[in-house]
Amino acid sequence: MNNHEIDYKLFGDDMQFVQVELDPQETVIAEAGSLMMMDNGIKMETIFGDGSSSQGGLIGKLIGAGKRVITGESLFMTTFTNEGSGKKHVSFASPYPGKIVPMDLSELNGKLICQKDAFLASAKGVSLGIEFQRKLGTGFFGGEGFIMQKLEGDGMAFVHAGGTIYKKELAHGEVVRVDTGCLVAMTGEVDYNIEFVGGVKTAMFGGEGVFLATLKGPGTVWIQSLPFSRLASRVFAAMPHNGGSKGEGSVTGGLFDILGGDRR
């Protein structure tokens, strides 16, 4: 085992958090901002890259950090190490309604491919990198193109997705086409590509068409029912946009109305 062996427990239903149990000197890594709470005796530290053994030396760390910049993530990760005696706990919360999916990389042939914003936390030693990048033109996917992130190692990783999660086992040669926003993760043996379907009327693409991920088995695929981009676009569309800071037409006021507020 190259990764720290961590135990965990999931809490909640639609707004989940994961509680990781650390033995003395065990470490878990996470994205900045995902911490919910931790026991006394756990040391937080910011590191360059992901802290995996594959990032040996300064050059390796620079390459690893550079890959994270490409995915739109921070150069840095946060580590949480149990420096006390006895077991300690640290908890990480999901950023929006959905599910946290525990992934044991040792049972997935050491590799998982996931959406660039799906990673929540993992045992120290799991390596994060770029698996697939496709330029799709300015305006699509925030102008960044379609990017998939890979997690490699033999430890536990925790992936977050929105809404309901559907796990689909693909037989050899079986093909499924998934909206790119709904694709959460897949095992390394899945053959995949991005295809453009023209002439489909959608609000997001202004009637120009949609992009679908074509996935071919064998392998396992995880699909989410509510991508954050879809949720955010619906909320944004429901907000009035005629200016103001506190009036009826302000963004704050619109959000207040969506949440059922009463301004009387």
Stockholm file with secondary structure:
# STOCKHOLM 1.0

chainA/1-264         MNNHEIDYKLFGDDMQFVQVELDPQETVIAEAGSLMMMDNGIKMETIFGDGSSSQGGLIGKLIGAGKRVITGESLFMTTFTNEGSGKKHVSFASPYPGKIVPMDLSELNGKLICQKDAFLASAKGVSLGIEFQRKLGTGFFGGEGFIMQKLEGDGMAFVHAGGTIYKKELAHGEVVRVDTGCLVAMTGEVDYNIEFVGGVKTAMFGGEGVFLATLKGPGTVWIQSLPFSRLASRVFAAMPHNGGSKGEGSVTGGLFDILGGDRR
#=GR chainA/1-264 SS CCSCCCEEEEECSSBCEEEEEECTTCEEEECTTCEEEECTTEEEEEEETTCCGGGCHHHHHHHHHHHHHHTTCCSEEEEEEECSSSCEEEEEECSSSEEEEEEEGGGTTTEEEEETTTEEEEETTCEEEEEEEECCCTTGGGGTCEEEEEEESSSEEEEEEESCEEEEEECTTCEEEEEGGGEEEEETTCEEEEEEEESCCCTTTTTSEEEEEEEESSEEEEEESSCHHHHHHHHHHHSCCSCCSSSTTSHHHHHHHHTTCCCC
#=GC SS_cons         CCSCCCEEEEECSSBCEEEEEECTTCEEEECTTCEEEECTTEEEEEEETTCCGGGCHHHHHHHHHHHHHHTTCCSEEEEEEECSSSCEEEEEECSSSEEEEEEEGGGTTTEEEEETTTEEEEETTCEEEEEEEECCCTTGGGGTCEEEEEEESSSEEEEEEESCEEEEEECTTCEEEEEGGGEEEEETTCEEEEEEEESCCCTTTTTSEEEEEEEESSEEEEEESSCHHHHHHHHHHHSCCSCCSSSTTSHHHHHHHHTTCCCC
//
